[in-house]
Amino acid sequence: MKCPVCGCEYFYVKNPDNPYKYYQFTCKDGEAHFSAEVNEDEVPKIIDETQTHCVQCVWQGEYGKLVD
């Protein structure tokens, strides 16, 4: 999955309880894959409506809007 604006394959979601903490991931086969240093127990549940941000450009939108 890629950013619909720039084609980047890296994204992040913010922690809803701490706006200064975020979790970076890639999206393969429609599923988010976080880096090894991320504790997946802390990551908010990602659904199609989850606000997602591209790490390379200014795109932000719903997780379900990422393109193949």
Biopython code that builds the backbone (N, CA, C, O; Angstrom):
import numpy as np
from Bio.PDB.StructureBuilder import StructureBuilder

atoms = [
    (1, "MET", "N", (0.845, -1.166, 0.000)),
    (1, "MET", "CA", (0.000, 0.000, 0.000)),
    (1, "MET", "C", (0.895, 1.235, 0.000)),
    (1, "MET", "O", (1.974, 1.244, 0.592)),
    (2, "LYS", "N", (0.423, 2.267, -0.673)),
    (2, "LYS", "CA", (1.221, 3.476, -0.834)),
    (2, "LYS", "C", (0.384, 4.713, -0.548)),
    (2, "LYS", "O", (-0.846, 4.685, -0.587)),
    (3, "CYS", "N", (1.088, 5.790, -0.260)),
    (3, "CYS", "CA", (0.448, 7.093, -0.078)),
    (3, "CYS", "C", (-0.217, 7.498, -1.390)),
    (3, "CYS", "O", (0.399, 7.384, -2.450)),
    (4, "PRO", "N", (-1.471, 7.972, -1.338)),
    (4, "PRO", "CA", (-2.142, 8.370, -2.573)),
    (4, "PRO", "C", (-1.566, 9.635, -3.213)),
    (4, "PRO", "O", (-1.896, 9.943, -4.358)),
    (5, "VAL", "N", (-0.711, 10.373, -2.497)),
    (5, "VAL", "CA", (-0.127, 11.603, -3.045)),
    (5, "VAL", "C", (1.280, 11.370, -3.587)),
    (5, "VAL", "O", (1.559, 11.688, -4.743)),
    (6, "CYS", "N", (2.171, 10.815, -2.757)),
    (6, "CYS", "CA", (3.577, 10.722, -3.144)),
    (6, "CYS", "C", (4.076, 9.300, -3.403)),
    (6, "CYS", "O", (5.174, 9.120, -3.929)),
    (7, "GLY", "N", (3.286, 8.294, -3.042)),
    (7, "GLY", "CA", (3.691, 6.915, -3.283)),
    (7, "GLY", "C", (4.574, 6.317, -2.200)),
    (7, "GLY", "O", (5.026, 5.180, -2.342)),
    (8, "CYS", "N", (4.833, 7.051, -1.121)),
    (8, "CYS", "CA", (5.646, 6.552, -0.011)),
    (8, "CYS", "C", (4.967, 5.328, 0.616)),
    (8, "CYS", "O", (3.740, 5.227, 0.608)),
    (9, "GLU", "N", (5.751, 4.413, 1.150)),
    (9, "GLU", "CA", (5.213, 3.205, 1.762)),
    (9, "GLU", "C", (5.303, 3.214, 3.288)),
    (9, "GLU", "O", (5.051, 2.191, 3.925)),
    (10, "TYR", "N", (5.659, 4.357, 3.885)),
    (10, "TYR", "CA", (5.792, 4.457, 5.332)),
    (10, "TYR", "C", (4.790, 5.459, 5.892)),
    (10, "TYR", "O", (4.613, 6.554, 5.357)),
    (11, "PHE", "N", (4.142, 5.061, 6.975)),
    (11, "PHE", "CA", (3.077, 5.862, 7.571)),
    (11, "PHE", "C", (3.223, 5.875, 9.080)),
    (11, "PHE", "O", (4.036, 5.143, 9.644)),
    (12, "TYR", "N", (2.425, 6.719, 9.730)),
    (12, "TYR", "CA", (2.355, 6.674, 11.187)),
    (12, "TYR", "C", (0.955, 7.019, 11.645)),
    (12, "TYR", "O", (0.190, 7.691, 10.952)),
    (13, "VAL", "N", (0.643, 6.534, 12.842)),
    (13, "VAL", "CA", (-0.589, 6.895, 13.524)),
    (13, "VAL", "C", (-0.195, 7.475, 14.867)),
    (13, "VAL", "O", (0.813, 7.083, 15.454)),
    (14, "LYS", "N", (-1.000, 8.417, 15.352)),
    (14, "LYS", "CA", (-0.729, 9.032, 16.647)),
    (14, "LYS", "C", (-1.426, 8.264, 17.755)),
    (14, "LYS", "O", (-2.467, 7.642, 17.547)),
    (15, "ASN", "N", (-0.834, 8.320, 18.925)),
    (15, "ASN", "CA", (-1.438, 7.734, 20.112)),
    (15, "ASN", "C", (-2.578, 8.651, 20.548)),
    (15, "ASN", "O", (-2.337, 9.832, 20.802)),
    (16, "PRO", "N", (-3.818, 8.149, 20.646)),
    (16, "PRO", "CA", (-4.935, 9.028, 21.014)),
    (16, "PRO", "C", (-4.820, 9.614, 22.423)),
    (16, "PRO", "O", (-5.434, 10.640, 22.715)),
    (17, "ASP", "N", (-4.043, 8.975, 23.297)),
    (17, "ASP", "CA", (-3.874, 9.457, 24.669)),
    (17, "ASP", "C", (-2.689, 10.400, 24.821)),
    (17, "ASP", "O", (-2.599, 11.123, 25.814)),
    (18, "ASN", "N", (-1.774, 10.403, 23.845)),
    (18, "ASN", "CA", (-0.579, 11.240, 23.905)),
    (18, "ASN", "C", (-0.268, 11.725, 22.489)),
    (18, "ASN", "O", (0.365, 10.998, 21.722)),
    (19, "PRO", "N", (-0.696, 12.930, 22.127)),
    (19, "PRO", "CA", (-0.516, 13.399, 20.747)),
    (19, "PRO", "C", (0.943, 13.560, 20.315)),
    (19, "PRO", "O", (1.210, 13.780, 19.133)),
    (20, "TYR", "N", (1.886, 13.455, 21.245)),
    (20, "TYR", "CA", (3.299, 13.577, 20.900)),
    (20, "TYR", "C", (3.951, 12.226, 20.644)),
    (20, "TYR", "O", (5.135, 12.166, 20.311)),
    (21, "LYS", "N", (3.202, 11.149, 20.793)),
    (21, "LYS", "CA", (3.726, 9.812, 20.561)),
    (21, "LYS", "C", (3.067, 9.241, 19.311)),
    (21, "LYS", "O", (1.850, 9.326, 19.143)),
    (22, "TYR", "N", (3.874, 8.665, 18.450)),
    (22, "TYR", "CA", (3.326, 8.092, 17.230)),
    (22, "TYR", "C", (3.987, 6.753, 16.940)),
    (22, "TYR", "O", (5.026, 6.418, 17.509)),
    (23, "TYR", "N", (3.364, 5.993, 16.043)),
    (23, "TYR", "CA", (3.825, 4.653, 15.706)),
    (23, "TYR", "C", (3.960, 4.540, 14.197)),
    (23, "TYR", "O", (2.982, 4.696, 13.466)),
    (24, "GLN", "N", (5.175, 4.268, 13.731)),
    (24, "GLN", "CA", (5.445, 4.164, 12.305)),
    (24, "GLN", "C", (5.225, 2.735, 11.835)),
    (24, "GLN", "O", (5.510, 1.780, 12.559)),
    (25, "PHE", "N", (4.712, 2.597, 10.608)),
    (25, "PHE", "CA", (4.461, 1.269, 10.063)),
    (25, "PHE", "C", (4.484, 1.288, 8.546)),
    (25, "PHE", "O", (4.444, 2.346, 7.919)),
    (26, "THR", "N", (4.549, 0.100, 7.974)),
    (26, "THR", "CA", (4.334, -0.107, 6.550)),
    (26, "THR", "C", (3.056, -0.914, 6.415)),
    (26, "THR", "O", (2.574, -1.495, 7.388)),
    (27, "CYS", "N", (2.521, -0.948, 5.238)),
    (27, "CYS", "CA", (1.265, -1.660, 5.022)),
    (27, "CYS", "C", (1.455, -2.660, 3.898)),
    (27, "CYS", "O", (1.639, -2.287, 2.739)),
    (28, "LYS", "N", (1.410, -3.922, 4.251)),
    (28, "LYS", "CA", (1.548, -4.977, 3.260)),
    (28, "LYS", "C", (0.353, -5.913, 3.369)),
    (28, "LYS", "O", (-0.055, -6.299, 4.464)),
    (29, "ASP", "N", (-0.188, -6.265, 2.238)),
    (29, "ASP", "CA", (-1.343, -7.157, 2.178)),
    (29, "ASP", "C", (-2.514, -6.637, 2.998)),
    (29, "ASP", "O", (-3.278, -7.418, 3.565)),
    (30, "GLY", "N", (-2.654, -5.310, 3.059)),
    (30, "GLY", "CA", (-3.773, -4.704, 3.760)),
    (30, "GLY", "C", (-3.643, -4.673, 5.271)),
    (30, "GLY", "O", (-4.597, -4.316, 5.961)),
    (31, "GLU", "N", (-2.468, -5.045, 5.806)),
    (31, "GLU", "CA", (-2.253, -5.045, 7.250)),
    (31, "GLU", "C", (-1.070, -4.165, 7.610)),
    (31, "GLU", "O", (-0.081, -4.107, 6.880)),
    (32, "ALA", "N", (-1.178, -3.480, 8.742)),
    (32, "ALA", "CA", (-0.097, -2.625, 9.232)),
    (32, "ALA", "C", (0.977, -3.497, 9.875)),
    (32, "ALA", "O", (0.679, -4.392, 10.666)),
    (33, "HIS", "N", (2.230, -3.221, 9.522)),
    (33, "HIS", "CA", (3.386, -3.922, 10.093)),
    (33, "HIS", "C", (4.298, -2.870, 10.729)),
    (33, "HIS", "O", (4.886, -2.038, 10.039)),
    (34, "PHE", "N", (4.400, -2.926, 12.053)),
    (34, "PHE", "CA", (5.184, -1.956, 12.811)),
    (34, "PHE", "C", (6.625, -2.405, 12.921)),
    (34, "PHE", "O", (6.925, -3.594, 12.811)),
    (35, "SER", "N", (7.524, -1.441, 13.140)),
    (35, "SER", "CA", (8.936, -1.766, 13.307)),
    (35, "SER", "C", (9.135, -2.577, 14.585)),
    (35, "SER", "O", (8.278, -2.575, 15.468)),
    (36, "ALA", "N", (10.264, -3.266, 14.678)),
    (36, "ALA", "CA", (10.528, -4.170, 15.788)),
    (36, "ALA", "C", (10.556, -3.470, 17.140)),
    (36, "ALA", "O", (10.217, -4.085, 18.151)),
    (37, "GLU", "N", (10.952, -2.192, 17.185)),
    (37, "GLU", "CA", (11.041, -1.486, 18.466)),
    (37, "GLU", "C", (9.686, -1.009, 18.990)),
    (37, "GLU", "O", (9.608, -0.500, 20.108)),
    (38, "VAL", "N", (8.625, -1.164, 18.209)),
    (38, "VAL", "CA", (7.286, -0.757, 18.641)),
    (38, "VAL", "C", (6.642, -1.879, 19.452)),
    (38, "VAL", "O", (6.584, -3.029, 19.017)),
    (39, "ASN", "N", (6.161, -1.520, 20.635)),
    (39, "ASN", "CA", (5.426, -2.468, 21.458)),
    (39, "ASN", "C", (3.990, -2.499, 20.939)),
    (39, "ASN", "O", (3.234, -1.554, 21.167)),
    (40, "GLU", "N", (3.607, -3.559, 20.251)),
    (40, "GLU", "CA", (2.294, -3.610, 19.603)),
    (40, "GLU", "C", (1.136, -3.582, 20.593)),
    (40, "GLU", "O", (-0.004, -3.344, 20.196)),
    (41, "ASP", "N", (1.407, -3.821, 21.877)),
    (41, "ASP", "CA", (0.357, -3.715, 22.890)),
    (41, "ASP", "C", (-0.055, -2.260, 23.115)),
    (41, "ASP", "O", (-1.162, -2.001, 23.586)),
    (42, "GLU", "N", (0.824, -1.306, 22.782)),
    (42, "GLU", "CA", (0.553, 0.118, 22.967)),
    (42, "GLU", "C", (-0.128, 0.759, 21.755)),
    (42, "GLU", "O", (-0.708, 1.839, 21.866)),
    (43, "VAL", "N", (-0.057, 0.104, 20.615)),
    (43, "VAL", "CA", (-0.550, 0.673, 19.367)),
    (43, "VAL", "C", (-2.074, 0.703, 19.357)),
    (43, "VAL", "O", (-2.715, -0.290, 19.700)),
    (44, "PRO", "N", (-2.663, 1.842, 18.962)),
    (44, "PRO", "CA", (-4.121, 1.875, 18.849)),
    (44, "PRO", "C", (-4.586, 0.948, 17.732)),
    (44, "PRO", "O", (-3.863, 0.720, 16.762)),
    (45, "LYS", "N", (-5.787, 0.422, 17.874)),
    (45, "LYS", "CA", (-6.331, -0.465, 16.846)),
    (45, "LYS", "C", (-6.505, 0.335, 15.555)),
    (45, "LYS", "O", (-7.069, 1.429, 15.559)),
    (46, "ILE", "N", (-6.011, -0.229, 14.452)),
    (46, "ILE", "CA", (-6.088, 0.455, 13.168)),
    (46, "ILE", "C", (-7.220, -0.164, 12.354)),
    (46, "ILE", "O", (-7.212, -1.353, 12.038)),
    (47, "ILE", "N", (-8.188, 0.680, 12.026)),
    (47, "ILE", "CA", (-9.312, 0.280, 11.190)),
    (47, "ILE", "C", (-9.368, 1.227, 9.991)),
    (47, "ILE", "O", (-8.576, 2.168, 9.926)),
    (48, "ASP", "N", (-10.264, 1.010, 9.056)),
    (48, "ASP", "CA", (-10.328, 1.832, 7.847)),
    (48, "ASP", "C", (-10.466, 3.320, 8.150)),
    (48, "ASP", "O", (-9.984, 4.144, 7.373)),
    (49, "GLU", "N", (-11.108, 3.686, 9.253)),
    (49, "GLU", "CA", (-11.341, 5.089, 9.581)),
    (49, "GLU", "C", (-10.218, 5.726, 10.402)),
    (49, "GLU", "O", (-10.288, 6.919, 10.696)),
    (50, "THR", "N", (-9.196, 4.972, 10.776)),
    (50, "THR", "CA", (-8.095, 5.495, 11.591)),
    (50, "THR", "C", (-7.342, 6.583, 10.828)),
    (50, "THR", "O", (-6.959, 6.384, 9.675)),
    (51, "GLN", "N", (-7.128, 7.744, 11.477)),
    (51, "GLN", "CA", (-6.362, 8.833, 10.866)),
    (51, "GLN", "C", (-4.904, 8.401, 10.735)),
    (51, "GLN", "O", (-4.247, 8.076, 11.724)),
    (52, "THR", "N", (-4.417, 8.405, 9.507)),
    (52, "THR", "CA", (-3.079, 7.937, 9.163)),
    (52, "THR", "C", (-2.329, 9.079, 8.498)),
    (52, "THR", "O", (-2.926, 9.895, 7.796)),
    (53, "HIS", "N", (-1.023, 9.138, 8.719)),
    (53, "HIS", "CA", (-0.190, 10.212, 8.182)),
    (53, "HIS", "C", (0.969, 9.602, 7.396)),
    (53, "HIS", "O", (1.546, 8.597, 7.811)),
    (54, "CYS", "N", (1.302, 10.209, 6.268)),
    (54, "CYS", "CA", (2.469, 9.806, 5.485)),
    (54, "CYS", "C", (3.709, 10.412, 6.138)),
    (54, "CYS", "O", (3.666, 11.550, 6.604)),
    (55, "VAL", "N", (4.808, 9.667, 6.177)),
    (55, "VAL", "CA", (6.038, 10.203, 6.770)),
    (55, "VAL", "C", (6.812, 11.081, 5.791)),
    (55, "VAL", "O", (7.729, 11.794, 6.199)),
    (56, "GLN", "N", (6.459, 11.042, 4.507)),
    (56, "GLN", "CA", (7.236, 11.771, 3.499)),
    (56, "GLN", "C", (6.583, 13.067, 3.040)),
    (56, "GLN", "O", (7.282, 14.023, 2.707)),
    (57, "CYS", "N", (5.263, 13.114, 3.017)),
    (57, "CYS", "CA", (4.592, 14.320, 2.532)),
    (57, "CYS", "C", (3.515, 14.743, 3.539)),
    (57, "CYS", "O", (3.456, 14.209, 4.646)),
    (58, "VAL", "N", (2.685, 15.680, 3.162)),
    (58, "VAL", "CA", (1.688, 16.224, 4.086)),
    (58, "VAL", "C", (0.377, 15.443, 4.096)),
    (58, "VAL", "O", (-0.558, 15.832, 4.796)),
    (59, "TRP", "N", (0.285, 14.343, 3.333)),
    (59, "TRP", "CA", (-0.973, 13.611, 3.281)),
    (59, "TRP", "C", (-1.338, 13.059, 4.649)),
    (59, "TRP", "O", (-0.505, 12.509, 5.370)),
    (60, "GLN", "N", (-2.602, 13.225, 4.977)),
    (60, "GLN", "CA", (-3.181, 12.539, 6.119)),
    (60, "GLN", "C", (-4.617, 12.207, 5.741)),
    (60, "GLN", "O", (-5.293, 12.983, 5.067)),
    (61, "GLY", "N", (-5.056, 11.072, 6.176)),
    (61, "GLY", "CA", (-6.409, 10.649, 5.839)),
    (61, "GLY", "C", (-6.712, 9.319, 6.488)),
    (61, "GLY", "O", (-5.972, 8.847, 7.351)),
    (62, "GLU", "N", (-7.787, 8.732, 6.071)),
    (62, "GLU", "CA", (-8.201, 7.465, 6.659)),
    (62, "GLU", "C", (-7.347, 6.328, 6.127)),
    (62, "GLU", "O", (-6.969, 6.314, 4.955)),
    (63, "TYR", "N", (-7.050, 5.384, 6.992)),
    (63, "TYR", "CA", (-6.249, 4.221, 6.648)),
    (63, "TYR", "C", (-6.831, 3.513, 5.421)),
    (63, "TYR", "O", (-6.080, 3.016, 4.580)),
    (64, "GLY", "N", (-8.136, 3.466, 5.314)),
    (64, "GLY", "CA", (-8.794, 2.793, 4.197)),
    (64, "GLY", "C", (-8.598, 3.486, 2.863)),
    (64, "GLY", "O", (-8.968, 2.929, 1.830)),
    (65, "LYS", "N", (-8.021, 4.696, 2.850)),
    (65, "LYS", "CA", (-7.805, 5.448, 1.606)),
    (65, "LYS", "C", (-6.437, 5.179, 0.986)),
    (65, "LYS", "O", (-6.133, 5.706, -0.084)),
    (66, "LEU", "N", (-5.608, 4.367, 1.641)),
    (66, "LEU", "CA", (-4.313, 4.037, 1.062)),
    (66, "LEU", "C", (-4.538, 3.240, -0.218)),
    (66, "LEU", "O", (-5.509, 2.491, -0.322)),
    (67, "VAL", "N", (-3.649, 3.400, -1.184)),
    (67, "VAL", "CA", (-3.827, 2.764, -2.489)),
    (67, "VAL", "C", (-2.856, 1.608, -2.692)),
    (67, "VAL", "O", (-1.767, 1.580, -2.119)),
    (68, "ASP", "N", (-3.274, 0.661, -3.516)),
    (68, "ASP", "CA", (-2.406, -0.497, -3.848)),
    (68, "ASP", "C", (-1.325, -0.088, -4.803)),
    (68, "ASP", "O", (-0.503, -0.915, -5.197)),
]
sb = StructureBuilder()
sb.init_structure("model")
sb.init_model(0)
sb.init_chain("A")
sb.init_seg("    ")
for serial, (resi, resn, name, xyz) in enumerate(atoms, 1):
    if name == "N":
        sb.init_residue(resn, " ", resi, " ")
    sb.init_atom(name, np.array(xyz, "f"), 0.0, 1.0, " ", f" {name:<3s}", serial, name[0])
structure = sb.get_structure()
